[in-house]
Amino acid sequence: MPVAPLVLLGRAVTFDDESTVIDDGAVYIGADERIAAVQELGAPAPAGFDTAATVDTGGTIYPGLMDLHNHIAYNTLPRWASEKRPADEPWERRDQWPDDPSYKPKVGLPAKALCEIAGEAVLKYVETKAVIGGTTAIQGAAKVPTYNGWLVRNIEKETFQTGDTSVRQSVRKLGAKKDFATYRKAMTKDHDSFIYHLSEGTASKLIDEFTDLKGNECLNERLIAIHCTALGDTEFKAWNPESTVVWSPFSNLWLYGKTTAVDKARDAGLRVCLGTDWSPSGSKNLLGELKVADICNKNLMGGAFTDEELCRMATSNPADALAWEDRLGRLKPGLRGDVLVTTTRTSNPYRNLITAIERDVLFVAINGYPFYGTTALMRAAKATKAEPIQIGSARRSIVLVYDGYPDADMTWAQVLEELDSAHRDPKRHERKRQGKRKKGRVVRMQPDKPEDQDLTLDELTLDNVPIPAPDPLTHNAAFFRDVSKRGYHGGLLNKLRDYYR
């Protein structure tokens, strides 16, 4: 997709090593998709920008956010909680709640059905759900087929046009020596990152998972460990301090009533990143998860993290964890032009990002290409094929159809039509859509939770398992009512509403 040079004017928050913030800044993104300069507005422009589109954002410019833990195939579903388990008995292990009687009909089967009969619409909907919260790169799409029409970056498959991927992942618990050896080699010899769910829950037995990694020499600097809720000081101090812990506080509290001691992990030298997990037990987007991190920091950790440290969990830290520090995560010359622009609510640029909600997101570009924003800013950025989208009470524009990418052929209106059809009459929708795409190709997704991958989809399933309407894009009143009544957070997540008033 050709990229025209772009200049963004506004307060620039770079997340560089000096924490540079330029109040009257200009961010130059060239036709090579890279940032050419980040400088004061009055400084001479770099060469090649004489005819560039110039966008006076009137807001604050950040690097695009990076969600380092997600399961995107489930993100059209609403929040889920057990209908039987007592309110004072949170789950203790991640292998317990998939056996709850309501899990399969409410989560596993609807996700499987939607991914089979409306895969492309699901993919576009969940990507849109991420990008309206400022996310430009997302993890958790390993089971999505090869699809040349992505909106946000797919972390597992991103090659930056080199053809070489550098990220491995496993949702399944490792057990066999050969499996540990495979990932150890990938981290040590190939220098690939390895994203792994570790010790998720509160049961002390889960520490064995950490012990197994240590015994198999997998506590490598390239290890990116998700959750780690069962671990404490002893384990964190025994870890390679250059490793990474990925924190999903909403999901932790919702399922287990406890979240990871990331303050202890940080004190032991580990890097901390954020991830939203998935919609059945998580936030709707990374901006929402930043607020939950803020709540936990204030109420559970005594303010151990500064606002800047919290914001780095969604920007520079994930880039460093993936060894992509020369590509993403900062506003810095030579890096890719992934940017987020929000309104300016406060003089503290980091507090500004933490308090920003969906209606504050004014503009999002990836590789310098304008994909989402207000109609005025998208027009100023010379976005092509932008179409209207309603985000709560706000009107925005989004680009889902791209020239030169045959897979990217579904408009937002078509996405909504497809999902509505699958919700109202899944059997009829399946018969209507399968084999009807150009050249007979159908985009099918695959849920990546191990307990759901082997579920069988048939007409009986489509008759008896209700497929819900898509989970709303924004943190709305219904979301907060649901949060206040369910889950195991003891009321702590009720504080999230205060950010959205």
Secondary structure in CASP SS format (residue, H / E / C, confidence):
PFRMAT SS
TARGET T0000
AUTHOR 0000-0000-0000
METHOD secondary structure of the structure
MODEL  1
M C 1.00
P C 1.00
V C 1.00
A C 1.00
P C 1.00
L E 1.00
V E 1.00
L E 1.00
L E 1.00
G E 1.00
R E 1.00
A E 1.00
V E 1.00
T C 1.00
F C 1.00
D C 1.00
D C 1.00
E C 1.00
S C 1.00
T C 1.00
V E 1.00
I E 1.00
D E 1.00
D E 1.00
G E 1.00
A E 1.00
V E 1.00
Y E 1.00
I E 1.00
G C 1.00
A C 1.00
D C 1.00
E C 1.00
R E 1.00
I E 1.00
A E 1.00
A E 1.00
V E 1.00
Q E 1.00
E E 1.00
L C 1.00
G C 1.00
A C 1.00
P C 1.00
A C 1.00
P C 1.00
A C 1.00
G C 1.00
F C 1.00
D C 1.00
T C 1.00
A C 1.00
A E 1.00
T E 1.00
V E 1.00
D E 1.00
T E 1.00
G E 1.00
G E 1.00
T E 1.00
I E 1.00
Y E 1.00
P E 1.00
G C 1.00
L E 1.00
M E 1.00
D E 1.00
L C 1.00
H C 1.00
N E 1.00
H C 1.00
I H 1.00
A H 1.00
Y H 1.00
N C 1.00
T C 1.00
L C 1.00
P C 1.00
R C 1.00
W C 1.00
A C 1.00
S C 1.00
E C 1.00
K C 1.00
R C 1.00
P C 1.00
A C 1.00
D C 1.00
E C 1.00
P C 1.00
W C 1.00
E C 1.00
R E 1.00
R C 1.00
D C 1.00
Q C 1.00
W H 1.00
P H 1.00
D H 1.00
D C 1.00
P C 1.00
S C 1.00
Y H 1.00
K H 1.00
P H 1.00
K H 1.00
V H 1.00
G H 1.00
L H 1.00
P H 1.00
A H 1.00
K H 1.00
A H 1.00
L H 1.00
C H 1.00
E H 1.00
I H 1.00
A C 1.00
G H 1.00
E H 1.00
A H 1.00
V H 1.00
L H 1.00
K H 1.00
Y H 1.00
V H 1.00
E H 1.00
T H 1.00
K H 1.00
A H 1.00
V H 1.00
I C 1.00
G C 1.00
G C 1.00
T E 1.00
T E 1.00
A E 1.00
I E 1.00
Q C 1.00
G C 1.00
A C 1.00
A C 1.00
K C 1.00
V C 1.00
P C 1.00
T C 1.00
Y C 1.00
N C 1.00
G C 1.00
W C 1.00
L C 1.00
V C 1.00
R E 1.00
N E 1.00
I C 1.00
E C 1.00
K C 1.00
E C 1.00
T C 1.00
F C 1.00
Q C 1.00
T C 1.00
G C 1.00
D C 1.00
T C 1.00
S C 1.00
V E 1.00
R E 1.00
Q E 1.00
S E 1.00
V C 1.00
R C 1.00
K C 1.00
L C 1.00
G C 1.00
A C 1.00
K H 1.00
K H 1.00
D H 1.00
F H 1.00
A H 1.00
T H 1.00
Y H 1.00
R H 1.00
K H 1.00
A H 1.00
M H 1.00
T H 1.00
K C 1.00
D C 1.00
H C 1.00
D C 1.00
S E 1.00
F E 1.00
I E 1.00
Y E 1.00
H E 1.00
L E 1.00
S C 1.00
E C 1.00
G E 1.00
T C 1.00
A C 1.00
S H 1.00
K H 1.00
L H 1.00
I H 1.00
D H 1.00
E H 1.00
F H 1.00
T H 1.00
D H 1.00
L H 1.00
K H 1.00
G H 1.00
N C 1.00
E C 1.00
C C 1.00
L C 1.00
N C 1.00
E C 1.00
R C 1.00
L E 1.00
I E 1.00
A E 1.00
I E 1.00
H E 1.00
C C 1.00
T C 1.00
A C 1.00
L C 1.00
G C 1.00
D H 1.00
T H 1.00
E H 1.00
F H 1.00
K H 1.00
A C 1.00
W C 1.00
N C 1.00
P C 1.00
E C 1.00
S C 1.00
T E 1.00
V E 1.00
V E 1.00
W E 1.00
S C 1.00
P H 1.00
F H 1.00
S H 1.00
N H 1.00
L H 1.00
W H 1.00
L H 1.00
Y H 1.00
G C 1.00
K C 1.00
T C 1.00
T C 1.00
A C 1.00
V H 1.00
D H 1.00
K H 1.00
A H 1.00
R H 1.00
D H 1.00
A C 1.00
G C 1.00
L C 1.00
R E 1.00
V E 1.00
C E 1.00
L E 1.00
G C 1.00
T C 1.00
D E 1.00
W C 1.00
S C 1.00
P C 1.00
S C 1.00
G C 1.00
S C 1.00
K C 1.00
N C 1.00
L H 1.00
L H 1.00
G H 1.00
E H 1.00
L H 1.00
K H 1.00
V H 1.00
A H 1.00
D H 1.00
I H 1.00
C H 1.00
N H 1.00
K H 1.00
N H 1.00
L C 1.00
M C 1.00
G C 1.00
G C 1.00
A C 1.00
F C 1.00
T C 1.00
D H 1.00
E H 1.00
E H 1.00
L H 1.00
C H 1.00
R H 1.00
M C 1.00
A C 1.00
T C 1.00
S H 1.00
N H 1.00
P H 1.00
A H 1.00
D H 1.00
A H 1.00
L C 1.00
A C 1.00
W C 1.00
E C 1.00
D C 1.00
R C 1.00
L C 1.00
G C 1.00
R C 1.00
L C 1.00
K C 1.00
P C 1.00
G C 1.00
L C 1.00
R E 1.00
G C 1.00
D C 1.00
V E 1.00
L E 1.00
V E 1.00
T E 1.00
T C 1.00
T C 1.00
R C 1.00
T C 1.00
S C 1.00
N C 1.00
P H 1.00
Y H 1.00
R H 1.00
N H 1.00
L H 1.00
I H 1.00
T H 1.00
A C 1.00
I C 1.00
E H 1.00
R H 1.00
D H 1.00
V E 1.00
L E 1.00
F E 1.00
V E 1.00
A E 1.00
I E 1.00
N C 1.00
G C 1.00
Y E 1.00
P E 1.00
F E 1.00
Y E 1.00
G E 1.00
T C 1.00
T H 1.00
A H 1.00
L H 1.00
M H 1.00
R H 1.00
A H 1.00
A C 1.00
K C 1.00
A C 1.00
T C 1.00
K C 1.00
A C 1.00
E E 1.00
P E 1.00
I E 1.00
Q E 1.00
I E 1.00
G C 1.00
S C 1.00
A E 1.00
R E 1.00
R E 1.00
S E 1.00
I E 1.00
V C 1.00
L C 1.00
V C 1.00
Y C 1.00
D C 1.00
G C 1.00
Y C 1.00
P C 1.00
D C 1.00
A C 1.00
D C 1.00
M C 1.00
T C 1.00
W H 1.00
A H 1.00
Q H 1.00
V H 1.00
L H 1.00
E H 1.00
E H 1.00
L H 1.00
D H 1.00
S H 1.00
A H 1.00
H H 1.00
R H 1.00
D C 1.00
P H 1.00
K H 1.00
R H 1.00
H H 1.00
E H 1.00
R H 1.00
K H 1.00
R H 1.00
Q C 1.00
G C 1.00
K C 1.00
R C 1.00
K H 1.00
K H 1.00
G H 1.00
R C 1.00
V C 1.00
V C 1.00
R C 1.00
M C 1.00
Q C 1.00
P C 1.00
D C 1.00
K C 1.00
P H 1.00
E H 1.00
D H 1.00
Q H 1.00
D C 1.00
L C 1.00
T C 1.00
L C 1.00
D C 1.00
E H 1.00
L H 1.00
T H 1.00
L H 1.00
D H 1.00
N H 1.00
V C 1.00
P C 1.00
I C 1.00
P C 1.00
A C 1.00
P C 1.00
D C 1.00
P C 1.00
L C 1.00
T C 1.00
H C 1.00
N C 1.00
A H 1.00
A H 1.00
F H 1.00
F H 1.00
R H 1.00
D H 1.00
V H 1.00
S H 1.00
K H 1.00
R C 1.00
G C 1.00
Y C 1.00
H C 1.00
G C 1.00
G C 1.00
L H 1.00
L H 1.00
N H 1.00
K H 1.00
L H 1.00
R H 1.00
D H 1.00
Y H 1.00
Y H 1.00
R C 1.00
END
